[in-house]
Amino acid sequence: MSEPKSRLVEVTEKDLPLHCPMSSTTPWDSHPRVFLPVEKTGEALCPYCGTLYALKGDARHHH
């Protein structure tokens, strides 16, 4: 069994609140939805699939 490949996904304020898998992910390859606090540091790593999300722009005023 091979390990999942890490990938980088850039997200913007319109993607907040951020969750993985995102809505564009096909159902057959998804995992349970987990919300990721990308606003805090500008990056968040999904604990299920290892996808690294990077926030583009400034979203500090997002609630």
C-alpha positions as CSV (number, residue, x, y, z in Angstrom):
1,M,0.0,0.0,0.0
2,S,1.4,3.4,-1.0
3,E,1.3,6.4,1.2
4,P,-0.9,9.3,0.0
5,K,0.9,12.1,-1.8
6,S,1.0,15.4,-0.1
7,R,-0.2,18.3,-2.1
8,L,-0.4,22.1,-1.7
9,V,-3.7,23.9,-2.2
10,E,-3.9,27.6,-2.1
11,V,-7.1,29.0,-0.7
12,T,-8.6,32.5,-0.3
13,E,-11.0,34.2,2.0
14,K,-13.9,32.9,0.0
15,D,-13.0,29.4,1.0
16,L,-13.4,30.1,4.7
17,P,-14.3,28.4,6.9
18,L,-11.9,25.9,5.4
19,H,-12.6,22.3,5.5
20,C,-11.1,19.2,4.0
21,P,-12.1,17.6,1.8
22,M,-13.3,20.6,-0.1
23,S,-16.6,20.7,-2.0
24,S,-14.7,20.0,-5.3
25,T,-13.4,16.6,-4.0
26,T,-15.1,13.6,-5.6
27,P,-17.1,11.5,-3.0
28,W,-15.3,8.2,-3.8
29,D,-11.9,9.5,-2.6
30,S,-13.0,11.6,0.4
31,H,-12.5,11.3,4.1
32,P,-14.5,12.6,7.1
33,R,-14.8,16.4,6.9
34,V,-12.5,18.3,9.2
35,F,-12.4,22.0,9.6
36,L,-8.9,23.6,9.5
37,P,-7.9,26.9,11.2
38,V,-5.9,28.2,8.3
39,E,-6.6,31.8,9.4
40,K,-4.3,31.5,12.5
41,T,-1.0,30.9,10.8
42,G,-1.7,31.1,7.1
43,E,-1.2,27.3,6.7
44,A,-3.0,24.2,7.8
45,L,-2.3,20.5,7.3
46,C,-5.1,18.0,6.9
47,P,-4.6,15.2,9.5
48,Y,-6.4,12.7,7.2
49,C,-4.9,13.1,3.8
50,G,-1.8,15.3,4.4
51,T,-3.0,18.1,2.1
52,L,-1.3,21.4,3.0
53,Y,-3.6,24.5,2.6
54,A,-2.0,27.9,2.3
55,L,-4.0,31.1,2.7
56,K,-3.5,33.7,0.0
57,G,-4.3,37.3,1.0
58,D,-5.4,38.6,4.4
59,A,-8.3,36.9,6.2
60,R,-7.7,38.1,9.7
61,H,-11.1,39.9,9.8
62,H,-13.0,36.7,9.0
63,H,-15.3,35.3,11.7
